Amino acid sequence: MPRRRPGELRAGYPRQRRTQGAQPSIDGMSAHAVRDVVRLEDTRNYLEPGDVILALDRWQQFVRSSEGRQWDECEWDDVHWYCCGNPLEGRVLLDKVMHALPPRSARELRALVSRYDRLASAPALAAPTSLEVRSYRAGLFSGA
């Protein structure tokens, strides 16, 4: 009895999809924009994989929390920020990423972040102005 060729055997099996691993997703952004974010996280030394998604999630949770809680966290410093990350620093990171992304992807991320910025109830916690962001960065990187 002649032996069947491996290609003939494989042709009878159902096709399997091969994935390279879990693909990140950001609600409200296209797959093209998410690929640009992943590419940026891979090429920039100040970003690690998943940083943008975490910063966006922290900013969303902070903005959706009650106004009194926001005031307490900003005034008295929240102990969870030391382990889980500061949402205000996350917002600054999102600003950096929006400037580094290609125009189409930056526009999508900007629209998503501005939606969360509009949810901020206190005027001081709304989207930081470029002057506030620059002064925060200056204090952050000068070692102060």
Buried (B, 14 or more C-beta within 10 A) or exposed (E): EEEEEEEEEEEEEEEEEEEEEEEBEBEEBEEEBBBBBBEBBEEEEEBEEEBBBBBBBBBBEBBEBEEEEBEEBBEEEBEEBEEEBBBBBBBBBBBBBBEBBEEEBBEBBBEBBEEBBEEBEEEEBEBBEEEEBEEBEEEEEEEE
